């Protein structure tokens, strides 16, 4: 079998991705659901590590402004919903977090001020 540059690049890319997978998984997921987030909900907390006040975001509401800066976020399931957390109100600015089903982020890179939940 001939080793072509594209095959070597593909192998290197897959190897690099697999090397990063355990670290990314460990930092983005927590066992069980954090406190204050009902089953099948998308939630944000006012403190890191799921502390402080919790709020929920609904896919039926479209873009929702958070009642406080969101510092941690989670998605306890409910279909294939994904929550996008934005740096500014009214779902403007940078997306600071993308939280898919059964994922929990104990800290966000920047506070989130709004969220949009999509299917």
C-alpha atoms as one frame of an Amber mdcrd trajectory, in Angstrom:
protein
   0.000   0.000   0.000   1.289   3.427  -0.958   1.350   6.163   1.659   0.166
   9.357   0.067   0.442  12.799   1.688  -3.336  12.985   2.097  -3.477   9.590
   3.843  -0.629  10.601   6.169  -2.360  13.904   6.960  -5.645  12.114   7.656
  -3.935   9.611   9.973  -2.168  12.429  11.820  -5.440  14.361  12.209  -7.302
  11.357  13.599  -4.445  10.545  15.988  -4.361  14.139  17.256  -8.150  14.212
  17.728  -8.131  10.944  19.657  -5.343  12.213  21.898  -7.424  15.267  22.823
 -10.719  13.418  23.287 -10.288  12.269  26.914  -9.244  15.754  28.084 -12.121
  17.478  26.300 -14.634  14.937  27.598 -13.435  15.227  31.174 -13.631  19.004
  31.248 -17.040  19.298  29.572 -19.116  16.601  31.240 -20.067  15.817  34.797
 -21.637  12.632  36.095 -25.316  13.061  36.905 -27.324  16.246  36.662 -26.258
  19.354  38.568 -28.637  20.709  41.225 -31.478  22.953  40.129 -31.789  21.724
  36.534 -34.949  19.676  35.924 -34.819  16.599  33.729 -35.051  17.364  29.977
 -34.056  21.026  30.488 -31.403  23.488  29.403 -30.051  25.480  32.352 -27.640
  28.190  33.373 -26.207  29.037  36.807 -25.064  32.357  38.251 -21.913  30.729
  39.673 -19.213  28.433  38.363 -19.488  24.713  39.153 -23.307  24.864  39.047
 -23.561  27.073  42.124 -25.726  30.083  42.837 -29.103  30.607  41.232 -30.266
  28.352  38.375 -32.506  29.348  35.473 -33.953  27.335  32.581 -34.123  28.187
  28.892 -36.899  26.817  26.685 -36.750  25.925  22.993 -40.291  27.330  22.753
 -39.194  30.852  23.717 -36.539  31.459  21.072 -33.813  33.782  22.291 -34.036
  34.367  26.048 -32.109  36.938  28.047 -30.699  35.481  31.241 -31.776  37.082
  34.538 -28.079  37.141  35.555 -24.713  36.461  33.912 -24.487  32.707  33.300
 -21.173  31.246  34.498 -21.942  27.506  34.124 -24.431  25.667  31.902 -26.000
  22.246  31.400 -28.398  20.316  29.205 -30.161  17.398  30.904 -31.486  15.974
  27.663 -34.876  16.166  26.077 -34.593  15.321  22.404 -31.681  16.587  20.383
 -31.830  20.144  21.714 -28.635  22.200  21.731 -28.302  25.372  23.790 -26.158
  28.246  22.536 -25.093  30.767  25.187 -24.234  34.249  23.912 -21.942  36.896
  25.398 -24.504  39.662  24.876 -28.227  40.119  25.448 -30.712  39.259  22.679
 -28.444  36.448  21.389 -25.917  38.878  20.011 -22.143  38.728  20.089 -19.925
  35.713  20.490 -21.235  32.246  21.318 -19.491  31.477  24.610 -20.886  27.943
  24.923 -22.603  25.254  22.896 -24.216  22.706  25.208 -25.526  19.532  23.602
 -27.713  16.881  25.231 -26.437  15.400  28.518 -23.477  17.806  28.637 -22.490
  20.033  31.541 -19.985  22.895  31.496 -18.841  23.809  35.021 -17.374  27.094
  33.773 -17.779  29.186  30.639 -14.911  31.106  29.011 -16.925  34.321  29.480
 -20.248  35.182  31.159 -23.329  34.490  29.046 -26.167  37.016  28.951 -28.639
  35.190  26.685 -29.358  31.733  25.286 -31.069  30.159  22.298 -32.169  26.502
  22.325 -32.537  24.792  18.939 -33.446  21.308  17.734
